[in-house]
């Protein structure tokens, strides 16, 4: 159930401000920050009469994994009906501020900052596999300590060799495939089919 709350709008944020700097896990803080951002997004969409377009809102990425070093940017997947991606991402910017990028027709990330905390609010259409990849890989990282350690080591090595976010993200693709394979073998069920590749 989505409950509407009042919020205050915030300024634009450049996606190029994202630092490739890993910090020691602050999972409890990041989890609380996710909860507050979720409430802001829900309230914003309520004010725009868009709450029924939302299918799910998930805390994803490294900040969603206890004990895993991460960039101090909380990633959130806002999964919506496919035809609502544009209007939902536009509503988030209009109500809360931030910078919206149309990565594809079904994926519009909104880069935001609130009270000094950075957020990447990824608005995905429900058919897009991007959100399934991020939910499944986070689950695998939480469940498999050896994979979590290997992933952190790989991230640190990659971050030390580049300042380019695209290069940093692409360098993780092989490990993400391993995480997806691990997710398919977890002792839990997902309410979606885990993709084979990112």
N, C-alpha and C positions, 0 to 999 in steps of 0.2 A: 504494500500500500504506500502510495506517495503522499506525503503530507506537506502542504505549502507553508513556507516560512518567508519572512521578509529578510532581504540582504541589501548591502550597499555595493554599488558598482565600483569597479577598479579600472586602472589604466591599461593601455596596450602593452604587450610584452613581445620582444623579438625572439623568434625561435633560435636565432643565432647566438643568443646569450647563454645557451646551455653549455656549462663547462664540462670538459671530460676530466673530471676529478672525482675519484672514488673516495668515499668516507666510510668509516666504520659504521656498521649497522646501527640505526636508531629505530628499530622496527616499531616499538610501541608509540613513539612520537609520530612516525610516518602513518601508522594505522589510524591514530587519532586525527591526523591531518586529512587523511582520506575521508573519514567520517564527516568532518566539517565541510569538505569540498563537495561531497555527495549531497549534503543537505542544501548547500548553496545552489548546486545545479538543479536539483529537484524543485526548489523554490522558484528559480528562474524560469523553468519550463512550465510550472504551474501558472505563473503570471502571464505566460504567453499561450495558455491553454494547449500545451503540447505534452502534458504528462502522460496521456494515453499512448503516445508514440513510443514511449520507452519500454524496452523489453527487459533490460537488466543493466546494472551499474556494478562494475567489478574493480577491485584494487589489483593491479597487475604490475609486472616488472620486478626488478630486484628489491624495491622498497617493500614489496608484499611478501618477502621471504625472510623469516627471522634468521639473524646471524650472517646474512650475506651483505658484503660491502656493496655500495651503490652510489651513483650520482645522487645528490640531494634534490631530486626532482621526483615527485610522486606521480606515477602513471595511473590513469583511470580510463577504463573502457566504458563508454556510454553507448550501449547497443540499442538501436532504434529500428523501427520499420524502415525498409529500404528507401521508400520515397521520402522519408522525413530527414535524411542525413543533412541536407542543405539547410532546411529551416531550423533544425535543432542546433546545429553548430552556429548559425547566425544568431539565434536567440541567446545562446550562451555568451557570445561576444557583446551583444546589445545590452544584456542585463548585468553581466559580471566583468566585462572588459577582457582583453587578451587579443591575441593574433591568431586568425583562422587561416589554415592552409588547406587547399583542396588537393590532397595527394592523389586521390582517384574519386570516381563518382560515388564510391561507398565508404570512403575514409577521409574525414575532415578533422585533423587534430587542431585543438585550440590550446595555445601556449599562454599560461596565466601565471600571475603571482598574487598571493594573498598573505598579508602579514609576514612578509619576508620568506614565505615558502613558495617554491616553484611547483607548478602542476602542468602536466601534459594531459589534457582531457581529450582522449581520442574518441570521436564520434564515428561509430561504425554502423553500416547497414547490417541487418541481421544475416543476410546471405554471405557476407564477407568473412573469409576464414581468418582474417587478421586477429579478431578478438578471440577466436577459438585457440589459435596458436598461443596467445599471451596468457590466457587462463590455464591452458594445459601445461605450459612450460613452468609457470609459477608453482603449480601443484607438484610437478616432478621435482623441482628444486627443493620444495619444502619436505618432500618425502625421502629424498635420496642424498644423504650427506656427502657421499663420494662425488657425485655429480655436481653438487653445490660447490665443493672445494675446487674441483677442476674448472668449473665455470668462472669462479672468482679469480683463479690464477690466470686463466686465459684473458679475462677482462683487464686485469692489471697489466699484463704484458702488452696487450693491444693499446691500452690507454697511454702507456709510457712511450709508444712509438708514433702516435698521431694526434693531431689536434682537430682532425676532420671527423665530424659526427657520422657522415655517410660511410667513411672507411671503417670507423669503429663498429658501426652496426653490421655492416656486411661481413666483417671478420668473425662475427659470432654465429654465422649461419650454419656451419657444420655442427657446432655444439647444439644449436637449437634443434636440428634434426635428431640428434641423440636424445635430447630431452623429450621430444614428441614421442619417440619410440618408447622411452621409459614411461611416459604418461599413459600410453596405451596398455601398459602392463601393471599399472598400479592396482592395489587392492581397494579400489573405489570405482564408482561409476560416474561418468559425466552425463549430463543431459543433452549432449551433442556428440557428434562423431569427431574424434581427434584427427586433425589433418596429418597427412604423411610428410609434408614439408612446409617450411615457412613461406 
